Amino acid sequence: MLMLFGAIHLACFGAFFTGLSWSDVGLCVALYALRMFGVTAGYHRYFAHKAFKAGRVVQFLLAALAQSSLQSGALWWAAKHRDHHRYSDTPLDAHSPRHYGFWFSHMGWIFNAQAQAVDEARIEDFAQYPELRWLNRYHWVPGTLLGLTVWWFGGWSALIVGFFWSTVLLWHATFCINSLVHVFGRQRYLTGDDSRNNWLFALLSLGEGWHNNHHYYMASARQGFRWWEIDITYYLLRLMAALGLVYELRDPPAHVLHGQRPVSAELKDRIAEALASSFSADRIVRRMQQRWFELNPGKSFEDWRLRWHQQLEHGREQWQHLVHPELPSLDQLYRRARRRFARTPAMEEIVERARDMLAQSVMMRLEAVPVRSA
């Protein structure tokens, strides 16, 4: 796979030998837009999220169009994407820039055998169709047929510029949603991950750049929630619905648009954990140690360890009383939370949970301090 990926990138330089024409550039733009629609409407909104319904013929054609982008099979893509939402920006997310950095989240994960593994149970709803299983197994067929067709009718320059250029551009525009759009942009809704809304990538990806909207309510066929959030994929799906090709497009309900979805206990804990981990428990322990030495001149490190060993015998409630004054204040935690996360009425509760989590983390480090027997 890595060799093919590199070869297609290198093939783009073949334009120095074949030359190019405006018709080749036009073909490049057309194939980019057409196949991007296949990725966004097919791979993503239909197979991954079932945001609308389609008959088996249209379903097969959507999968074939999506796979002409050479981004593997529709069943594989959708299953991996469902896992992405389940574990978004946790260590179990296959392409989280928070945990693995830009290059790995952008494209390195594609060549990682562990990240490539897919749980087939995640896609049982579509795996019941034999034609989709066949297409998923031979995922290279649509892209290969498209490339050969372009070469047959347009020659080498059309193949290089029209097909290979559009393929590489399409790849990286898609990859940017995993990498850059989890780093740059604004968060309107509290999702517990790093998803952002980014207008530039929304234009480049026909609407996928409204990523924070999508992570807040992933079942919607419409990802540009506001009238000014351009979502070309959604407009085309509405046109297809008017023509009877697809139906039951799911839109976000009013309470979702206004950010009034209840915040689950699981999401509160996840955000509180992320907020707590943004402060260094080890640094707090070192500060506590330094302050103790300043207040107790002439004491040794062994004396400090013995002090915490004695406190441990009084129970964890006594520890909480001693540790909490050393932590960041609730106001400090709240200010950082407002910088990092979208606003929510539940933020005060989240901040209090984060402070308790940070206290527990500090106490675990204090408990681990070894004490020599007398």
C-alpha positions in Angstrom: 0.0 0.0 0.0 2.8 2.4 0.9 4.5 1.8 -2.5 1.2 2.5 -4.4 0.6 5.6 -2.3 4.0 6.9 -3.1 3.8 5.9 -6.7 0.6 7.9 -7.3 2.2 11.0 -5.7 5.3 10.6 -7.9 3.1 10.0 -11.0 1.8 13.6 -10.6 5.2 14.9 -11.8 4.6 13.1 -15.1 2.9 16.4 -16.2 6.4 17.8 -16.9 6.7 15.2 -19.7 3.0 15.0 -20.9 2.2 18.7 -20.6 -1.2 19.8 -19.6 -4.2 21.7 -21.1 -7.1 23.6 -19.7 -9.3 20.6 -20.5 -7.0 18.4 -18.3 -7.3 20.9 -15.4 -11.1 21.1 -15.9 -11.2 17.3 -15.7 -9.1 17.4 -12.6 -11.5 19.8 -10.9 -14.5 17.8 -12.1 -13.2 14.4 -10.9 -12.1 16.0 -7.5 -15.6 17.4 -6.9 -17.5 14.3 -8.1 -15.4 11.9 -6.0 -15.4 14.2 -3.0 -19.2 14.0 -3.1 -18.8 10.2 -3.2 -16.6 10.4 0.0 -18.8 12.8 1.9 -22.3 11.5 0.8 -21.3 7.9 0.4 -18.6 6.8 2.7 -19.4 9.3 5.4 -23.0 10.4 5.7 -24.6 7.3 4.3 -22.5 4.2 5.2 -20.9 5.6 8.4 -23.9 7.5 9.8 -27.0 6.4 7.9 -28.0 10.1 7.7 -30.4 9.3 4.8 -31.8 6.2 3.1 -31.4 4.8 -0.4 -32.4 1.8 -2.4 -29.9 -1.0 -3.2 -29.0 0.3 -6.7 -28.2 3.8 -5.5 -26.5 2.4 -2.4 -24.2 0.3 -4.6 -23.5 3.3 -6.9 -22.7 5.5 -3.9 -20.2 2.9 -2.7 -18.6 2.6 -6.1 -18.3 6.3 -6.5 -16.8 6.6 -3.1 -14.3 3.8 -3.8 -13.2 5.5 -7.0 -11.4 7.9 -4.7 -9.1 4.9 -3.8 -9.7 5.2 -0.1 -10.4 1.5 0.4 -13.8 -0.2 0.7 -17.0 1.5 1.9 -17.5 -1.1 4.6 -14.0 -0.7 5.9 -14.1 3.1 5.8 -17.5 3.3 7.6 -16.4 0.9 10.3 -13.2 2.8 11.0 -15.1 6.0 11.1 -17.7 4.7 13.5 -14.7 3.8 15.8 -13.4 7.3 15.4 -16.6 8.7 16.8 -16.7 6.2 19.6 -13.1 6.9 20.7 -12.6 10.4 19.3 -9.4 12.0 20.5 -8.7 9.3 23.0 -5.7 6.9 22.7 -8.1 4.4 21.0 -8.8 6.8 18.2 -6.7 5.6 15.2 -5.9 9.2 14.0 -6.0 11.6 16.8 -3.6 14.6 16.4 -3.8 15.1 20.2 -2.2 11.8 20.9 -0.2 10.9 17.7 0.7 14.2 16.2 -0.1 15.8 12.8 1.7 13.5 10.3 0.4 10.2 11.9 -3.2 11.5 12.1 -3.0 13.0 8.6 -1.8 9.8 6.8 0.7 7.8 8.8 -2.1 5.8 10.5 -3.1 4.4 7.0 0.1 2.3 7.0 -0.1 1.2 10.6 -1.3 -2.5 10.7 -2.9 -2.1 14.1 -4.8 1.1 13.1 -5.9 -0.6 9.8 -7.6 -3.5 11.7 -11.3 -3.2 11.6 -14.1 -4.7 13.8 -16.5 -6.2 11.3 -19.3 -6.1 13.9 -19.3 -2.3 13.6 -20.7 -2.5 10.1 -23.1 -5.5 10.2 -26.0 -3.4 9.0 -24.4 -2.9 5.5 -22.3 -6.1 5.5 -25.6 -8.1 5.0 -25.6 -7.0 1.3 -23.4 -9.4 -0.8 -22.8 -6.8 -3.5 -21.3 -4.4 -0.9 -19.1 -7.2 0.5 -17.8 -7.9 -3.0 -17.2 -4.3 -3.7 -15.4 -3.9 -0.3 -13.2 -6.9 -1.0 -12.3 -5.6 -4.5 -12.2 -2.0 -3.4 -9.6 -1.1 -6.1 -11.9 -1.9 -9.0 -13.9 1.4 -9.3 -10.7 3.6 -9.1 -8.9 1.4 -11.6 -11.7 1.4 -14.1 -12.0 5.2 -13.8 -8.3 5.7 -14.4 -8.3 3.4 -17.4 -11.4 5.2 -18.8 -9.7 8.6 -18.4 -6.6 7.3 -20.1 -8.5 5.7 -23.0 -10.5 8.8 -23.9 -8.0 11.5 -22.8 -4.5 10.1 -23.1 -1.6 10.4 -20.8 -2.0 14.0 -19.9 -5.6 13.4 -18.9 -4.5 10.4 -16.8 -1.7 12.4 -15.0 -3.5 15.7 -14.5 -7.1 14.7 -14.6 -6.9 11.5 -12.6 -3.7 11.4 -10.5 -3.7 15.0 -9.6 -7.4 15.0 -8.5 -6.8 11.7 -6.6 -3.9 13.2 -4.6 -5.7 16.4 -3.9 -8.8 14.5 -2.8 -6.7 12.3 -0.5 -5.2 15.2 1.3 -8.4 17.3 1.5 -10.0 14.2 3.1 -7.1 13.6 5.5 -7.1 17.2 6.6 -10.5 16.6 8.3 -8.8 14.0 10.6 -5.7 16.2 11.2 -6.1 19.9 10.8 -9.8 20.2 11.6 -9.1 18.6 15.0 -6.6 21.5 15.6 -7.7 24.7 13.8 -11.1 26.3 13.9 -13.8 27.0 16.4 -15.9 24.9 18.7 -19.6 25.8 18.9 -20.7 22.7 20.8 -19.3 20.7 23.7 -18.3 17.3 22.3 -15.5 16.1 24.6 -13.1 16.0 21.7 -11.0 18.4 19.5 -13.4 18.6 16.6 -13.6 22.2 15.1 -15.6 24.1 12.6 -13.4 25.4 9.8 -15.0 27.3 6.8 -12.0 26.8 4.5 -12.0 23.0 4.8 -15.8 23.1 4.6 -15.4 24.6 1.1 -12.6 22.2 0.1 -14.5 19.1 1.3 -18.1 20.1 0.2 -19.3 20.6 3.8 -17.2 18.3 6.0 -15.3 21.2 7.6 -18.3 21.9 9.9 -16.8 19.1 11.9 -17.7 20.3 15.4 -21.4 20.5 14.3 -21.1 16.9 13.0 -19.5 15.5 16.1 -22.2 17.1 18.2 -25.0 15.5 16.1 -23.5 12.9 13.8 -26.8 11.5 12.5 -27.6 14.6 10.4 -27.3 14.6 6.7 -26.8 18.4 7.0 -23.5 19.5 8.6 -23.7 23.2 8.0 -26.2 24.0 10.8 -26.4 27.7 10.1 -27.7 29.2 6.8 -24.3 30.7 6.1 -22.4 27.5 6.6 -22.0 26.2 3.1 -22.6 22.5 2.8 -22.6 21.5 -0.9 -23.0 17.8 -0.1 -26.3 18.5 1.6 -27.5 20.7 -1.2 -26.8 17.9 -3.7 -28.5 15.3 -1.4 -31.6 17.5 -1.3 -31.5 17.6 -5.1 -31.2 13.8 -5.2 -34.2 13.5 -2.7 -36.3 15.8 -5.0 -35.5 13.4 -7.9 -36.5 10.4 -5.8 -33.0 8.9 -5.6 -32.6 9.1 -1.9 -35.1 9.8 0.9 -35.6 10.5 4.6 -32.7 12.9 5.0 -32.1 13.5 8.7 -31.8 17.1 9.8 -30.7 18.3 13.3 -33.7 19.1 15.5 -34.2 22.5 17.1 -32.8 21.6 20.5 -29.6 20.4 18.8 -29.2 23.6 16.8 -29.5 25.6 20.0 -26.9 23.4 21.8 -29.5 22.2 24.3 -28.6 18.5 24.2 -28.2 17.1 27.8 -24.6 16.5 28.7 -24.2 12.9 29.7 -22.3 11.8 32.8 -19.8 10.0 30.5 -19.2 13.2 28.6 -18.8 15.2 31.8 -16.2 12.7 33.0 -14.4 12.7 29.7 -14.1 16.5 29.6 -13.2 16.7 33.3 -10.5 14.2 32.7 -9.1 16.2 29.8 -9.2 19.4 31.8 -7.5 17.7 34.8 -4.8 16.2 32.6 -3.9 19.6 31.2 -2.3 20.3 34.6 0.8 18.4 35.7 0.2 16.4 38.9 4.0 15.7 39.1 4.7 19.5 39.1 2.2 20.0 41.9 3.9 17.3 43.9 7.3 18.9 43.3 5.8 22.3 44.4 4.4 20.7 47.6 7.8 19.2 48.3 9.6 22.4 47.7 7.2 24.4 50.0 7.6 21.8 52.7 11.4 22.2 52.7 11.0 26.0 52.8 8.8 25.8 55.8 10.9 23.0 57.5 14.6 24.0 57.0 17.1 21.4 57.8 14.7 18.5 57.1 15.6 15.7 54.7 13.8 14.1 51.8 13.3 11.1 54.1 11.5 13.3 56.6 9.2 14.5 53.8 8.4 11.0 52.8 7.7 10.0 56.4 5.3 12.9 56.8 3.2 11.6 53.9 3.4 8.0 55.2 1.9 9.2 58.5 -0.8 11.2 56.8 -1.7 8.1 54.8 -2.6 6.3 58.1 -5.3 9.0 58.7 -7.1 8.0 55.6 -7.8 9.6 52.2 -10.2 12.2 53.6 -7.4 13.8 55.5 -5.3 13.7 52.3 -8.0 15.5 50.4 -7.9 18.3 53.0 -4.1 18.6 52.7 -3.9 18.3 48.9 -6.7 20.6 47.7 -5.1 23.9 48.8 -2.1 23.0 46.6 -4.3 22.6 43.5 -5.2 25.2 40.9 -8.3 27.2 42.1 -11.7 26.5 40.7 -11.5 29.9 39.0 -8.2 28.9 37.3 -9.7 25.6 36.1 -12.8 27.4 34.9 -10.8 29.9 32.9 -8.8 27.1 31.2 -12.0 25.2 30.5 -13.5 28.2 28.8 -10.5 28.5 26.6 -10.4 24.8 25.6 -14.1 23.8 25.5 -17.4 25.2 24.2 -19.7 26.7 26.8 -22.2 24.6 28.7 -24.4 25.1 31.8 -22.7 21.9 33.1 -19.2 23.5 33.1 -19.2 24.3 36.9 -19.9 20.6 37.7 -17.2 19.6 35.2 -14.7 21.9 36.8 -15.4 20.5 40.2 -15.0 17.0 38.9 -11.7 17.9 37.2 -10.3 19.3 40.5 -11.2 16.1 42.3 -9.6 14.0 39.6 -6.5 16.2 39.8 -6.4 15.7 43.6 -6.7 11.9 43.2 -3.8 12.0 40.7 -1.7 13.9 43.1 -2.5 11.6 46.0 -1.7 8.5 43.9 1.8 10.0 43.3 2.2 10.7 47.0 1.1 7.2 47.9 3.8 5.9 45.6 6.6 7.7 47.4 8.5 4.8 49.1 9.3 5.1 52.9 12.1 3.2 54.5 11.3 1.2 57.6 12.7 2.5 60.8 
